[in-house]
């Protein structure tokens, strides 16, 4: 596998709906929050469930609470390219944490659901367009035998998507 750099990312921005050229760095692309999120909600029977998708221009994440956020970008991964999602260093230094579930399979299409929580006692505030995460693209040595467009559970997702067993 080889990490793909600025030139490849810029040449393939057309494969990313709502891409911003200014979000391309030397070897990654900064993903932006589109204003949609889901958070845990206490139901009438006292159990915790995920809220319906909500939309806001600003979100203050409560401490020690997991949030599902959706990206502005809708990716269309080539069949021989894998994406790895990482938390950017600035939000990490502000006590924002991200779930390590950050593999975007070759052939995947859709918005990315990001999983965040904060350890900061006052919470963590973000605005639409904020870039909390980045994706690094790696070229596979060959196309996978299984095509994500056929077997993938999350293909063509839009909005913060629950796990298959959570729906």
Residue, then its C-alpha position, 0 to 999 in steps of 0.5 A: x500500500x502507498x499513501x496518496x498525496x496532494x496531487x492524487x487527492x486534487x486529481x480525484x476531488x471530483x469523486x468527493x461531493x462538496x469537496x473543498x480544495x482548501x481542505x487538501x493537505x500534503x497527504x490527507x483531506x480534512x472532513x467537515x461537519x455538515x450540521x447533522x448529528x445524533x445523540x443518546x436520548x432517554x426514552x419514556x421507559x427509562x432506556x437510552x436510545x439514539x435520537x432521530x437525526x438532528x440539524x444545528x448550525x452549532x453543537x456543544x457536545x456534552x462531556x462523556x457522551x457519544x455523538x454521531x456526526x455526518x460529513x459534508x463530503x460524500x465520498x466515492x472511493x475508487x475500487x483500489x483505494x482505502x481510506x483511514x480516518x483520523x482525529x485532527x490534532x487541534x480538536x484532540x488538544x481540545x479534549x475531543x476524542x474519536x472512536x477508532x472505527x475509521x476504515x473506509x473500504x474500497x468502493x464505498x460511496x456515502x457520507x462518513x459517520x464520525x463518532x465523537x465524545x469529549x472529556x472536557x468538563x465544559x463540553x466541546x462546541x463545533x460549527x457547521x463546516x468545522x473539520x474535526x477529522x481527516x482521511x488518508x488515502x492508500x492505494x491497495x496492491x490490487x482490487x479486493x475480491x469482495x466489492x463493497x458496492x455489493x456487500x457493504x452495509x453502509x453504502x450510499x449512506x447519508x446522515x449520521x448512520x447507526x450501526x446495523x445492529x443498532x437500527 
